Amino acid sequence: MSESAYEKFEPLTNARLVLGYLTSMVDGKIDNLPYWLILPHKKPAEAAHCRVDDAELVGSWYEAIDAVRTMLDTEEGAAVQNSFRRHVLKSWGEHGLRFHEPYPWTHTMHSSFHEMGYILPALNRMVERDPGDAEAEKRASELVRGLRSLVIERKVRTFWSGDYEEKEPIYEFPNDVYLQEGGFDLTRHTGRGEQAIRNAIMLHSLVRRYEIACDEVALDLAVGLANHLLGPARYFNYQMAFFGHVHSAGWVASGLVRLGRVTGSKRYITAGKGIYDYIRSLSSSFGWVPEYAQWHPVHEEHCETCCIKDMIECANELILAGYEEYWQDMTLFARNQLVENQVKVSSYVVTDNTRPDDSDAGITYREIDKRMIGGFTGGSLVNSISLSKFRSIAGCCVGMAPVALEIVWNRSVEFRSGTVFVNMPVDKELEQAAVTMDYPQSGRITVTAKQDCHVAIRTYPWMGKQLRATMDGKACVPRMEGDLAVFRNVAAGTLIELEHPLETVVAKEVVRGEEYSVSWRGCDVVDIFPRGEHLRLYQRDLRQPKFYPSAEDVSFTGAANYGPTQQTKPKA
């Protein structure tokens, strides 16, 4: 096999990079509290604490580090993961809500319902990994019951034509903020608006809570929140289009599909699918997803990695609901924009390791250039990571992207009921078989059986019609079952190969209101034109010199004023 001229999709490499970020972009003096705010444009570069570090981040980073450590099957990072666990399991208050510690950089002590949508998944993981984890189970149970106790339950519609009893539970929260001292204060709000959708991102984790612990209160709360969103909230139109925050809507969509699968209610699945399809209509074929829908002019939009995670998670839920056509989206989004949104170079960063950290202000200067490698952007353009964009690296995205990586890794090659399913072209080894692929160099997938089994390789439109299959070098014709090329009764030690011609195809595509020439090799984008600034994306042709900016190459117009002393506004 000749050496590849193109970068391969290797999820374990991305997992190792982000594990490095998760274990280094933390504050060892505060039991490895994460840093949300990274400012690579400052001279010297710095990372700074803000309130969200001890709010959503300890939950999402617990999920993230557990995901990548599981993928990598490593003990590395165990101590940091235990630190995240300790942070999650403290600072609990009335109604089972999790608040935050009174650090110097925090202000009003409060709990946000949006943030509970990050805390509950972490608790779910703890309980799922260890059903005997009494403390995590207690917190999850009390959180669900506390949330349920705080909703407004709409029981009767009082209309001009009369009073009508609601036939189904309809729940909404009175506000998006609950003060540690004072509870609901309707004179205060986060100011983000869209309370119905932002408060409901917990939907997916509520359904998971029910599945893990048979928690009927969690299912009841999920049903009531879903009914409010799809009814009185009037958030979505008849086509499931909406105005606002894509991350929240996409996460809710995956929760709706999962709720429909668990309850057997088709309408929830249909609604989740409609939301996904609407977001998909705003996104590129390779996974650039806008942060907002119809909020800014489209040419002002950036791609938040959190949104790509939501699309991959929802695509997976739709596949599990029987819509196998979403394998294509999951494959293209994962191996293109998701991994391109990861920071892999830092040549432009000015670091001063002689400058002492300012513990009182929560600022660190030490080796930011090395520690930021593996992070994920909260604001990519179509062809670059924009360093002048606030959230050029975002703590929220670092928590979400590994969840998507884990979903893709788990689903890429599976063994079920005596069959090895190769759902995505990826190098992966199971106990039952070893899978290798040559994309984007050539269209070739090989499966070496380690035990007697059946093998099913998923085919895609980019493979074309000229598929060739061999078993131990001898031509064979697999049975086509839908999109699966199935090889029955494969003996241990047999080598199966599936090949097809693969050429570079340049396609025109309008994304973010601009036209791009996108160079595809099968399922991989290997180049894009016009090329971007500052951190160019899709430099995947190894034969071409890569462009990496230096500090002098980068203009930070409009970004230099961001700093922790001004209490910037991280997305919670």
Secondary structure, DSSP 8 states (H G I E B T S, - for coil): ----SB----HHHHHHHHHHHHHHSEEGGGTSEE--EEETTSSS-EEE--GGGGTHHHHHHHHHHHHHHHHHT--TTHHHHHHHHHHHTS-B-GGG-B-----TT--S-EEEHHHHHHHHHHHHHHHHH-TT-HHHHHHHHHHHHHHHHHSEE--EEEETTEEEE-SS--EE-S-SEEETTTB--TT---S---HHHHTTTTHHHHHHHHHHH--HHHHHHHHHHHHHHHTTT--S-TT---SEEHHHHHHHHHHHHHHHHHHT-HHHHHHHHHHHHHHHHHS-TT---BSEESSS-GGG--B-HHHHHHHHHHHHHHHHTT-TTHHHHHHHHIIIIIHHTB----TT----TTS--BTTTTEE-TTHHHHTTT-B-S-B-SSEE-TTSTTSSBHHHHHHHHHHHHHHHHHHEEEETTEEEE-S---EE-SSEEEEE-TTTSEEEEEEESSSEEEEEE--GGG-S--EEEETTEEE--EEETTEEEEEEE-TT-EEEEEE---EEEEEEEETTEEEEEEEETTEEEEEES--SSEES---BTTS------GGG---TTTTT--GGG------
